[in-house]
Amino acid sequence: QVQLVESGGGSVQAGGSLRLSCAASGRIFSINAMGWDRQAPGKQRELVARITSRGRPNYADSVKGRFTISRDNAKNTVYLQMDSLKPEDTADYYCYVNSGSGLYERNDWGQGTQVTVSS
């Protein structure tokens, strides 16, 4: 099993910043991509950012230039630095990890951490 523990959510005013962290533990043979998804009330879950095992990031258009994803492979941890936050960034944010290979490849998501941005 893979356990993902998220932290760093909270409430902030528009224009503010938050930093999310997610630490992976458990039976992990190798971690490939890591990332974050989010789901706003009444909306479908959407991809926010991904980062490959070599550190190459990609972002949803809605967060480009404002969010920065990074990872610490030694700690099996992924971060999301969120700057210039907007009310439309309000959502539950879920950590994502792709690990293993072949028949043992798997995708896991954390329990979510809430981010609220007020105007």
Secondary structure in CASP SS format (residue, H / E / C, confidence):
PFRMAT SS
TARGET T0000
AUTHOR 0000-0000-0000
METHOD secondary structure of the structure
MODEL  1
Q C 1.00
V E 1.00
Q E 1.00
L E 1.00
V E 1.00
E E 1.00
S E 1.00
G C 1.00
G C 1.00
G E 1.00
S E 1.00
V E 1.00
Q E 1.00
A C 1.00
G C 1.00
G C 1.00
S C 1.00
L E 1.00
R E 1.00
L E 1.00
S E 1.00
C E 1.00
A E 1.00
A E 1.00
S E 1.00
G E 1.00
R C 1.00
I C 1.00
F C 1.00
S C 1.00
I E 1.00
N E 1.00
A E 1.00
M E 1.00
G E 1.00
W E 1.00
D E 1.00
R E 1.00
Q E 1.00
A C 1.00
P C 1.00
G C 1.00
K C 1.00
Q C 1.00
R C 1.00
E E 1.00
L E 1.00
V E 1.00
A E 1.00
R E 1.00
I E 1.00
T C 1.00
S C 1.00
R C 1.00
G C 1.00
R C 1.00
P E 1.00
N E 1.00
Y E 1.00
A C 1.00
D C 1.00
S C 1.00
V C 1.00
K C 1.00
G C 1.00
R C 1.00
F E 1.00
T E 1.00
I E 1.00
S E 1.00
R E 1.00
D E 1.00
N H 1.00
A H 1.00
K H 1.00
N C 1.00
T E 1.00
V E 1.00
Y E 1.00
L E 1.00
Q E 1.00
M E 1.00
D C 1.00
S C 1.00
L C 1.00
K C 1.00
P H 1.00
E H 1.00
D H 1.00
T C 1.00
A E 1.00
D E 1.00
Y E 1.00
Y E 1.00
C E 1.00
Y E 1.00
V E 1.00
N E 1.00
S E 1.00
G C 1.00
S C 1.00
G H 1.00
L H 1.00
Y H 1.00
E C 1.00
R E 1.00
N E 1.00
D E 1.00
W E 1.00
G C 1.00
Q C 1.00
G C 1.00
T E 1.00
Q E 1.00
V E 1.00
T E 1.00
V E 1.00
S E 1.00
S C 1.00
END
